[in-house]
Amino acid sequence: MNVLVINCGSSSLKYQLINMENEEVMAIGLTERIGIEGSRVVHKTSGEKTIIEEPMKDHRDALRIVLNAIVDPKIGAVKDMKEISAVGHRVVHGGEKFAESVIITDEVKKAIQDCAELAPLHNPANLMGIDACEEILPGVPQVAVFDTAFHQTMPKASYLYGLPYELYEKHGIRKYGFHGTSHKYVAQKAAALMGKEMADLKIITCHLGNGASITAVDGGKSIDTSMGLTPLEGSIMGTRCGDLDPAIVTFIMEKENLDVAAVNNLVNKKSGILGMSCVSSDFRDVEEAADAGNEKAQVALDAFAQRVKKYIGAYMAEMGGADIIVFTAGLGENSISMRAKICEGLEGMGIKMDAEKNNVRGKETVVSTDDSAIKVAVIPTNEELMIAKDTAALVK
């Protein structure tokens, strides 16, 4: 079975074609600048990269170009579109309606649309990808895999805010959590690494990239996570402020004479590491600046590490301990110094890092000492494979 995994952004489309018999990635690519001048597809098969520059007015155009590339005799991965057995779509927000992946129907599409106000940058784009696939691949089963689904096991005490209950009933204002597909994948890999069942473990997964979230996985279920109603809550991130005294928002609006859209743009796109460091939202640039003596850059990195550390400590308290802490995503997998900084000073909690083992990037391995009571591991995430697995299981 060959599963096409689609991840649609507002002006981009990431894709992978995966052979589920051996989990081989047959084709992988990124379509950029959809609906914008200079649109192109970066397409790879068997290590060979091809750049296709062609106008794309919408996601349907983009998908047609992608599928033509996949079946192209020279740069393709299969001979015919009939060799694509199913399509798995990443959908960011499923609200309370979906606790697991589902085969897409008209009812499912309506539910995704209903959640669009909670993820206005993502759900409409996800729907465009679904509609395009239905048009171009009629009759091929499609599956929605939700970022929020894994976190639907959180108890009310974890997901309700200290607000009037009627706001939850009327508007669904609650913590939903995100990066669920990634957290689920690395938690499963962590259990396999330890030779145990997820149900028997307490796992803390740290998905650290430009967007960052930390999750407490107890007995195989997400019981708490750092992101909230939107991906703005939680740790400081690349451009997002993370946890904030809500009174600050109205204070800034008054002092800076900002409207709702402007302050929303400020806390989502101009804050976090970018705003604190005055350098960049890319941690590599900020680390380089800090090494050169930039104090703001150093404080931004210290603050990020401190916030992640707080969540690790909080989730250990919430679960009554932990068996393993997992670092994943771009920063978690590749920043040796950030992993060390986050775990520094946690020896009293049973966490001991091994500097030599931690000198690794993008490789699945344990980076704690042999006598560390709590293991620390680096596990590269693979959300696309998780989506493909869920899709294959439902279609079968």
N, C-alpha and C positions, 0 to 999 in steps of 0.2 A: 504493500500500500504506500502510495506517495501522497504526502500531505503538504499542501501549500499554506504557509503561515504568513498572514498579512497583518501589518501594524501600520495603520494610517494616522498620520498627523495632519495638521491643517493644510500644509503645503508640501508634505513628504509622504513617502510610502516605503517602508522597509519590508523585505520579503525573504523567505527561505523556502526552498523545496526540499523536503526531507523524506528519505526512504525509510519507512518505519520498520522494515525487516532487520536492518543493521544500524539504524539511526544515522546514516550517512547524509551529510548536507550535499545535495546534488547541485544546487544553485543558490546563490545568495546575492542580495543587491539592495541598493538604495536609490529611490527616485526623489530628486530634489527640485524645488522651485516650481511645483505644480501651480499652474495659473499665473506664473510670473515669467518674465522674460529670462532666457538662459536656462530653461528646464533641461534636465538630463537624467539618465539612468547610469549608475555605476553597477555593472553586472559581472559576477564572477562564477565560473565553473571550473572545477579541477585546478584551481590556482590561477587560471587565466582571467585577466581583467579586461573588460570591454566597456568603453564609455560611449553611450548613445545619446547624442544631442538632438533633441527633437521637440517641437512645441507641444505642450500638454495643457489644454484649457481647463481640464478637471481630472478627477481621479479615474474616471472611465478611460480617458485617453491614456493615462499613466499605466493602468492595469493592462490595457490592450498591448502597449509597447512591451511591458514586462513579460506577458504571456507569449508574445511573438518571439522574444529573446529566448525564453525557456524552451521553445520548440524549434528554434532556428537550427538548421543542419550544421552550421559551423560553430556557433557559440552556445547552443542549447544543451539541455540536460536530458530531455525526452523527445521522442519523435512526434508525439501527438498529444493534444490537450486531453484526450480521453484517458491518458495515463495518470492524470491528476485525480485521485480518488475522493478527496475532500479538501475543504478549505477551513482553516482555523483562524479566527479573528481575535486580536487583542482588543478588548473593550475596557475602557478605563473605569467607568462607574456603572455598577448594577444596582446601587441602592440596597434596600432590604429585600428586593424581589428575588435575588439570585444568590444562593449559597454554594453553588457549583456551576460548572460549565453546562451549557445547554445547546441542543440543536436549534438553529435559528428558524423561527416561524414569524408570521406577521405580528402575532401577539408579543413575541420577544422583541421585535424591532420597535414596536410601540413603547414597550417598557424602557428600552434604551433611549428613545426619544424623550420620554418622561423624565429621565435622569439627566438630561442635557443641561438643565439649569444648575446642576451640581458640578458639572464638568464641561463648561461651555467651549473650551478649546479642544476637547478631545472627543466626546461622544458624537457630535455632529460629523466629525471627520471619520470616525469609526463606522458610522452608518453609511457614509458615502462609499466606503470600501466594500461594505456588504452589498449595497445596491449595485455597484459596478460588477461585482462577482456574479450576482444573480443574473445580470443581463448577459455577461460574456460567457459564463459557464452554467447555462441552464441545466437544472437537474442534478448538479453536483452538490452533495450535502455540505452545509456550512454550519460551523459551530462557533459560538461566542464564548470566549474565556475571559472572565472579569478580574480586573486588578483587585476589586473589593471582595470577591467571593470568599477567599481563604479566611478573611477576618470576620465573617458572619457568625463565627462560633464565640465571639466575645460576649461575656455576660453584660447585663444592663449596667452593672456598677462600673464597668470599664468604658462603655460607649455613651452613656448619658452625660450631658453637661449640667452644670449647676444653674440651669435656667428653668423657667416655668414649664412644667410638663406639657402644657398645651402646645408649646412651640414644636415639641417633638411630634405630637400627634397631628398638628396641622401642616407642618412644613418638613418633617423628617429631619429636623436639626439634631444631629448626633454624630459621633465619631464613626467613620466608615473604614479608614485605613486604606493604604495603597501598596503598590509593589507586591501584592499578594502572591502572584505567580512566582516571583523570584524567591520570596520568603519560603513558600511551600517547597520549591525545588531544592534549595540549599539545605533546608531542614531534613528532607528525605536523604540527601547525600551525606549529611552529618551523621544520621543514624546508621547508614551503611558503613561509613568510615569507622564508627565505633563498634560495628558488628552487633548492633542492637535494633530493636523495633522503635519507631518513633513514639509509640504509645508508652514506652518505658522510660522516656527521657524528658528532661527539662532543657530546652534549647533557647538561646538568645541569638537571633539572626540580625546582623547589622548590614543593611544594604546602603552602602555609602558611595554616592556619586555626586553629580551636580544637584540631584535630588537625593535626599537621605531619609531613611526610616529604619527604626529599630523595632523588633517584634519579640514578644514573649510567647514561645510555643511550648505548651505544657501538655504532655500526653498526646502529642500529635495535632493539637488544636491551638490556633491563635487565641490567646486570652487577653492580650492587650497589644497595642501598637502605637507608635508615636505620631503618625499623621492622623488628621481628624476628619471633619466634614469635607475639607479640601486638602490638597497636598501641602498647604501652607504651614500647618501646625507641626510641632516637633522640634527636631534639632535645627540649628542654623544650617543653611544650605548654600549652594552656589550664589543664587540671587534672592532666595526667600529668607525672610527674617526668622522663621520658626516661632517658638513660643514667645508670647508677648503679652504684657499687661494690656487688656483691651482698651483701657482708658487712653493709652498712648495714641490710638488711631484717631479718636475725636480731638485730642489735644493737637496733633499734627495738622489735622484738617483746619482747625481754627487758626493756629499760628502761621501756617504756610498758605492759607487760603486755597485749600485743595478740595475738589469735589470727590464724590465716591469713586469714580473711575480713576482719577489721578492718584488717590491714596492707595487704591487696590493695585495699581501699576507699581507704585513705590515699594510696597511690602513684598510683592511677588517678583519684580524684575530688577529692582535697583538696590536691594538690601543684601542681607547675608554676607558671605565672604567678599563679594564685590563691594558692597557698601562700606563694610568695616575696614577693609584693607586699602580701598581707593586704588587698587591695582587691577584686579581681574576676578572673574568668577571661576577661572580655571585654577584648581589647586596647585598645579605644577608651576604656574607663573607666580603664585603667591608664595610658595615654598622657596622659589628662586630669589624672590625679593626679600624674604625673611633672612635667608642665608647671607644676603648682601647687606644686612643690617637695618632693613626697613621695619621700624617698630610696629606700625599699624598692621603690617602683614603678619608679623609674629603674634600679635595679640589676637588677630582673627583666627589663626590656626589653633592657638591655645584655647580660644573660646569654643571652637568647633569640637575639639577633643574633650573639653570639659563637659559639654552638653551630651555628647554620646556616652561618656563615662557615667553621667547622672542617670541616664536611661538604663544602662546596664545594671547599676546598683539598685535602681527602683524595681526592675523586673526580677532581680534575684530575691529581693524582699517579697515581692508579690507571689513568686512561685515557691518560696522557701528554699532557694538555692538554684544551682544550675549545674548541668553536666558538661555542657560545651557551649562556647561562644564562637560564632561564625562571622567572618568578615567576607563581604562579597561586593560586587559591582566595581566600577572603575577605580575609585579611590581605595575601597576596602581590599581589592585584589592586588593593587599595585603600589600603594604608598607604605613602604617599610617604616618610615619615620612616624606616620600617623597612627599605624597600628600600635607601635611601641609607646607613643605618647598617650593613647587612650588607655592602655593597660598599665601604664606606669603608676605605681603606688597601690595597686590592687592585690599585692602579695598577701596581705592580711585577710583577704577574702578567698584565698586559695588559688589565685591566678598568678602564674609565674611564666614570664615570656623567656624564650631562648633566643638570644640575639642572633646566633648563627642560623638557626632554623628559620627565623623571621626574615632573613635576607633572601627573600624570594618574591617574585612577581607573577601573577596570573597562573599559579599552579596549585592544584589541590594537595594540601599538606597540613600537618599539625605543626604549629609554630610555638607551642608552649613546651616547657621542660618536661622530662619524663615523670618527675615527681609532682607536677602541678595537679592539685586536687580537681581543678576545672580545666578541661582541655580548651585550647584556643586553636582554631583552624582557619585557613584560607580556602574558600571553595568558590571557584568561578561560577557565576550564575549562567543559566541557559534558559531564559524565559521562552524562547522559540521552541525548544525541544519539549518543554512542559506543555505548551499550547498544543503542539503536535500530538503528544501522548494523550492528552484529554480528548482531542478531536478524534483520533484513531479509536479510542476506547468507546466513545459514544456512537461512532458510525458503525463499528463492528456489532 
